[in-house]
Amino acid sequence: MTNAGIRTLNVKVPNGNLQIHAYLAEPGNEGTHPAVIVIQEIFGVNIHIRDVTERLAKEGYVAIAPALFQRTAPGFEAGYTPEDVQVGRKYKDQTKADELLSDIQATIAYLRTLPYVKADAIGSIGFCFGGHVVYLAATLPEIKATASFYGGGIVTSTPGGGAPTITRTSEIKGPIYAFFGTKDTGIPIEQTEQVEAELQKHQIPHQVFRYEAEHGFFCDRRASYNPEAAADAWKHVLELFQQNLQKI
């Protein structure tokens, strides 16, 4: 489908016997483009995640959002009611770090089959659950830049169990921007400071942005949406990708 100068389509990303459903948005102009993998919240590849994917395509990126609940809940998509949160958390709790990394690696491989993608210019952006997942995926050498929005549990856990994801900070390969809300009751300020301290300790190029906002402040479908914080954060996301993907 063509939408405001971009092309969107539903695709399948092969990963062994698994076919991962994904939403792909491409710039309308010809030539080769950097790519960004968009990682969902616990609500699946819903309208908000598709919107982010389309916004990136309008900025000149091939953007793809793989369904990370493909193994346990194919086609799952939800809104933001308390009931939706309960179901989404159930599916999130069934994910495992190695499977998530495998699915993202498969998505990278898929992007590299597209003739209009710059194979060495791939970044990622994730929100909520996805904010944690992209911090994990930043350890993959193919990911050149990462934007992590209010990733919960980075300091205290990893998907499927094991040492918390923060213990892998030294493995992060490229620059990472992290965005948090100071009114986010699920991510105490102490945890955001731990993330920042760990990035500094391992000399990972980074910036940490804190807004006087609640969890989910970037999503205009949530009651916690904060348009000023969201606009400022988006400006920094584009700056991150411009500096680290467009110049490759």
N, C-alpha and C positions, 0 to 999 in steps of 0.2 A: 504494500500500500504506500502511496506517496502522500506525504503530509508536510506542508509548509517547506517544500524544498528538500525534504529528506525521504528516505525509503525505509519502511519498517516491515518486518516479516517474522514469522515464527519458524524456528529452525530446530534441528535436533543435533546435539553434539555427541558423537560416539565416544564411549569410554568402556572398552571391552564389550561385554554383553549388555551394558547399560546404554540407553539412549536418553540423554539429558535434554529435556525441552528447554528452549532458551528464546528470549526475545531480542531481536537484532535490529539496530537502527543504524542507517548509513547516511553519510552526507550526500547531497544531491549532485555535487560537482565531481568532475572526473579527476583522475590522478590517484596517488596513493596517500593513505592517511594513517596517523597513529591510531591505536585502539585502546579502549578502556573497558575493563570487566566491571560490571555493576553487581554488587552483592547485596542480596535482599535482607530485609528485616525478618522477623519470625513469621511474617504475614504472607510469605511467598512472593512470586513475581507479580505483584498487584499493580493497581493503577499508578501508585506513587513511584514505584521502581521503574515502570515503563516510561513514566514522565521524565525521570532523571535520565534514562537511556536516550530518550528523544532530545532532551536538552543538550546532551553531550554531542549528539550527531549534528545538531544545528551549529555547534561550535567547531565542527570539522573533525570529529572523532568517529571512528567505527565503534559503536558501543554495543555490548552484549550482556544480557542478564540471564545467567543459567539458573535453572530451578534446583536449588540445593536440597530440597526435600524429595527429589525424584525417586529415591529408593523406598521411602516409607509413605509418601503422600503425593503421588503423581497428580498434577493439575491443581494442587492446593493453592487457593488464593483467598485472602480474607481482608476484612476492614479492621477497625480499631476498637471494637466494643470489648468489654471485659470478657465476654465469651470467646471472642476471637483471640484475645491474649492467652487465655487458658489453653485453647487448642494449639496455637502456634508454639507455645512453650513446650507442649508435649512432643511436638515434632522436632523442635530444636534439641531437646534433651536426648533424642535418638541419633543425633549426628556424631560423627567421630572425626577427629582431626585428620587422620590419614586419608579417609574417604573424601573429605572436603578438599584437601590439597590435591588429591587425585582428580577430582572433578574440575578444579581450576586449571590444573595442568592440561587436562583434556580440552578445556575451553581455549587455552593458549594455543594448543596444537591445531584446533579448528580454525582459529583466527588466522593462523599462519598458512592455511590452505587458501585463503581468500586473496586473490591477486592484487586487490586494492588496499591491502593492509601492509604497513611498514612492519616487517617481522620483528625488528629489534626495538620497536617503540610501543610497548604495551604497559599500561598502568592499571590501577584498580581503585575503586571507591566502594565503600560499604557503610551500612547504617545499622545501628543497634546490634543485633546478632551479627550482621554483616560487617559492622565496624570491628568486631573481634576477629572475624574470619579473615579480613584483609590484613590485619596486623600479623596474623599467622602466615598468610600467603606472601607477605612482604619478604619472607625468607627465601622465596623462589627466585633464582637468578634472572628469570625472564621478566620479572616485574620491576620496572624502572622507576616507578613513583606510586605512592599510596596515599589516599585520603581516607582516614578512619573517623567516622562520625559516631560519637557516644557509644563506643564499643564496651559493653559491660563484661565484667568477669575476666578481663585480660590479666589482672593482678592475682586473681584467686583461683582460676580454673583453666581448663582447656577442654574443647569438645570431646566427649567420650572418656574423660578422666586422664589422670597423669599430672606431670609437673605443669604448673600454670604457664600460660602462653608467654608471659613476661620473661620467663627464663630463657626464651629463644631470641630475645632482643638482639643479642650479638650477631645473630645470623641474618639480620635484615640487610638487604643488599643495596637498596636505593633510598632516596629521601622519602620521609613520611611526614604528613601533616595530620595532627589529631585535633578533633573538635569536641568540646565538652560543654555542658551546661552546668553552671554553678548551683542551680536549683534542682539538679537531677538527683532524686532521692536514691536511685539505684546505683549511682557511681559517686561515692563520696569524694570530696576534693582531695583527700589524702591519697586515694588511688590514682587520680590524675597526676598528682605530684610524683608518685612512685614511677609511673610510666615516663614522665619527663626526665626524672633522675636517671632512669635506666638507659634512656636514649642518649643522654649526655655522657654517662659513664662509658658507653661503648662507641662514642663519637659517631653516632648515626646522624646524618644530616636531617634535621627535623625542625618543626615549629609546632607548638601546642597553643591552641586558641581556646579561651574560656569566655563564655557569654553568660550574662545574667538571664538564664533561660532554663527551661525544664527539658527532660528527656524528650527526644523526638522533635526538637525545635525546628528542624529543617523541613519537616513534612507538613505541607499545607492541608493535609487530610486529617490531621490530629488537632485536638483542642489545645495542645501545647505549642502549636506553631507560633514561631516568633519571626515575623517578616524581616525585621531589621537584622537580627542575628543570621537568619538564613541568607539574606542578600550579601552580607559581609563575608560569610563563610564561602559562598559560591564564588565570590571574587577571588578568594585565596585558592580555591580548588583550580580555577582556570589558570591562575598564576603558576601553580605547581606543575600542571600538565603542560602549559606553554613552555616553561623553562626546561622541563625534563623529557618531554615526548616530541614536541614540535621541532626541536632542534636536532633530533637524531637523524 
